[in-house]
Amino acid sequence: METDHTVVERRLLDRALRPDTVALDAGCGRRTRLRDYRDRIVRLVGVDADDDAGRANPHVDEFVHADLDEALPFGDASFDLVYANFVVEHLARPQQAFAEWHRVLEPDGTLVLLTSNRASPFLRGGDLLPHRLRLLIKRRGAGVEERDVYPTHYLANTPSRLAEATAAAGFEPVAVELVGTAHRYGARIPGAAAVLRTVERMLPAARRSTIVAAYRPLPVRNV
């Protein structure tokens, strides 16, 4: 079982990136892990609905304030890579978002995404906790600041729903990996991380907590 989503992400990005990649960070927020790939990314554009967060991001060459659930202000085939780091769970209209990502990608481009898996019992159990307690766990475990916790919808957040949504938008999978990351939330509690890792290792792969995936756009068929 993979237990580090960043390791899987790096593997997929290494396959996707060319020496002169033009990349879109969809939901860039205040920082982006694409900063580690600037040797192959010649232009990095960030887009986010949070204007303050996006403008605070020092790693993008250009920031565009836009809602990912709406049409994006970019031309067709503008990017070689679309990257979405824990964004899909926040989409109110994932079908619209995936269709736009397909539209702005070059025909030989790649979509790389990481998102929470709603089929995970840890994720479902977390929904039963009071809001303030969930914030505390995210802050102490994963190091997430309260100002960067946004509403979630989980409309394309199981392996089957994600497969349906991406296929409907015209994508085919290159790689879809289920990663056990629940231990991150126990990182600062003695012994908790080891217990969470052991329990998640016993789960079926489809119920592991994080989905890391890469897709290529299929040609649009004219009817």
Buried (B, 14 or more C-beta within 10 A) or exposed (E): EBBBBBEBBBBBBEEBBBEEBBBBBBBBBBBBBBBEBEEBBBBBBBBBBBEEBBBEBEBBEEBBBBBBBEEBEBEEBBBBBBBBBBBBBBBEBBBBBBBBBBBBBBEEBBBBBBBBBBBBEBBEEBEEEEEEEBBEBBBBBEEBEEEEEBEBBBBBBBBEBBBBBBBEBBBEBBEBBBBBBBBBBBEBEEEBBEEBBEBBEEBEEEBBBBBBBBBBBEEEEEE
